[in-house]
Amino acid sequence: MNDVPPAPRTKRIRQLNDDFRSTFKGGRVMLTPAVISLPEAGRATIIERIKTFNDFNDVNAPYQEHDFIAFELAGSHIFVKIDYYAPDLQHGSEDPADPVKTTRVMTIMTAEEY
């Protein structure tokens, strides 16, 4: 991973993203139609993989915020993206490092839906 330590603000955003991703608490989780259509066991495996993911590197986390992950599962490429919205969900957050000003939305999708 990048040898330069993240700035305090980036570190805070990363921690909030890691907490949300590992617990699914602190935001909203959206599943796309292709993910919803998977068998329940497949969805459970995807969710477990997301919650335990820790393979961040310069390619999948160049800004060190841990807001995107990609992995393959049973021949399908899965993407997970965390976006930052204002609490009203009408526009982007003015400060993703502040959980009071931010609603995190995690979208779980197949690569084909991206």
C-alpha positions as CSV (number, residue, x, y, z in Angstrom):
1,M,0.0,0.0,0.0
2,N,1.0,3.6,-0.4
3,D,3.9,4.4,1.9
4,V,2.6,7.9,2.6
5,P,0.4,7.8,5.7
6,P,-3.1,9.3,5.1
7,A,-3.9,12.8,6.3
8,P,-6.1,12.9,9.5
9,R,-9.2,13.7,7.5
10,T,-8.6,10.8,5.1
11,K,-7.9,8.6,8.0
12,R,-11.3,9.5,9.6
13,I,-13.1,8.9,6.3
14,R,-11.4,5.5,6.0
15,Q,-12.4,4.6,9.6
16,L,-16.0,5.5,9.0
17,N,-16.0,3.5,5.8
18,D,-14.4,0.5,7.4
19,D,-16.9,0.6,10.3
20,F,-19.8,0.9,7.9
21,R,-18.6,-1.8,5.6
22,S,-17.8,-4.3,8.4
23,T,-21.1,-3.8,10.3
24,F,-23.6,-2.4,7.7
25,K,-24.5,0.2,10.4
26,G,-24.1,3.9,9.9
27,G,-25.6,4.2,6.4
28,R,-27.7,2.5,3.8
29,V,-27.0,-0.6,1.8
30,M,-28.3,-1.0,-1.7
31,L,-28.4,-4.2,-3.7
32,T,-28.7,-4.0,-7.4
33,P,-31.2,-6.3,-9.3
34,A,-28.5,-8.8,-10.3
35,V,-27.4,-9.2,-6.7
36,I,-30.9,-9.5,-5.5
37,S,-31.6,-12.2,-8.0
38,L,-28.8,-14.4,-6.7
39,P,-29.7,-17.3,-4.4
40,E,-29.8,-16.4,-0.7
41,A,-26.6,-18.4,0.0
42,G,-24.8,-16.4,-2.7
43,R,-25.9,-13.1,-1.2
44,A,-24.9,-14.2,2.2
45,T,-21.4,-15.1,0.9
46,I,-21.1,-11.7,-0.8
47,I,-22.1,-9.9,2.4
48,E,-19.6,-11.9,4.5
49,R,-16.8,-11.2,2.0
50,I,-17.6,-7.5,2.1
51,K,-17.6,-7.4,5.9
52,T,-14.3,-9.1,6.2
53,F,-12.5,-7.5,3.2
54,N,-9.1,-6.1,4.0
55,D,-7.1,-6.4,0.8
56,F,-6.8,-2.7,0.1
57,N,-3.9,-1.5,-2.0
58,D,-2.8,1.3,-4.4
59,V,-5.0,0.0,-7.2
60,N,-8.4,-0.4,-5.4
61,A,-7.8,2.3,-2.7
62,P,-5.6,5.0,-4.3
63,Y,-7.0,7.7,-2.1
64,Q,-6.8,5.5,1.0
65,E,-10.5,6.0,1.9
66,H,-11.5,2.3,1.5
67,D,-14.6,3.4,-0.5
68,F,-14.4,0.8,-3.2
69,I,-13.8,-3.0,-3.4
70,A,-13.9,-5.5,-6.1
71,F,-13.7,-9.3,-5.9
72,E,-14.6,-12.4,-7.8
73,L,-17.1,-14.9,-6.5
74,A,-18.2,-18.0,-8.4
75,G,-17.3,-16.5,-11.7
76,S,-19.0,-13.2,-11.0
77,H,-17.2,-9.9,-10.5
78,I,-18.6,-8.0,-7.6
79,F,-18.2,-4.3,-7.0
80,V,-18.9,-2.4,-3.8
81,K,-18.9,1.4,-3.7
82,I,-19.5,3.7,-0.8
83,D,-20.8,7.2,-1.8
84,Y,-21.2,10.2,0.5
85,Y,-24.6,12.0,0.5
86,A,-26.0,14.9,2.6
87,P,-28.4,13.6,5.3
88,D,-31.4,14.5,3.0
89,L,-29.9,12.2,0.2
90,Q,-30.5,15.0,-2.3
91,H,-26.9,15.9,-3.0
92,G,-23.3,15.1,-2.0
93,S,-22.0,15.5,1.5
94,E,-20.2,18.7,2.3
95,D,-17.8,16.7,4.6
96,P,-17.6,12.9,4.4
97,A,-15.4,12.9,7.5
98,D,-18.3,14.2,9.6
99,P,-21.0,11.5,10.2
100,V,-23.5,14.2,11.2
101,K,-23.2,15.8,7.7
102,T,-23.0,12.5,5.8
103,T,-25.2,9.5,5.0
104,R,-23.1,6.7,3.5
105,V,-24.7,4.7,0.8
106,M,-23.0,1.3,-0.1
107,T,-24.0,-0.1,-3.4
108,I,-23.4,-3.8,-4.0
109,M,-23.4,-4.7,-7.7
110,T,-22.1,-7.0,-10.3
111,A,-19.5,-5.6,-12.7
112,E,-21.9,-5.8,-15.6
113,E,-24.2,-3.3,-13.7
114,Y,-21.5,-0.7,-13.2
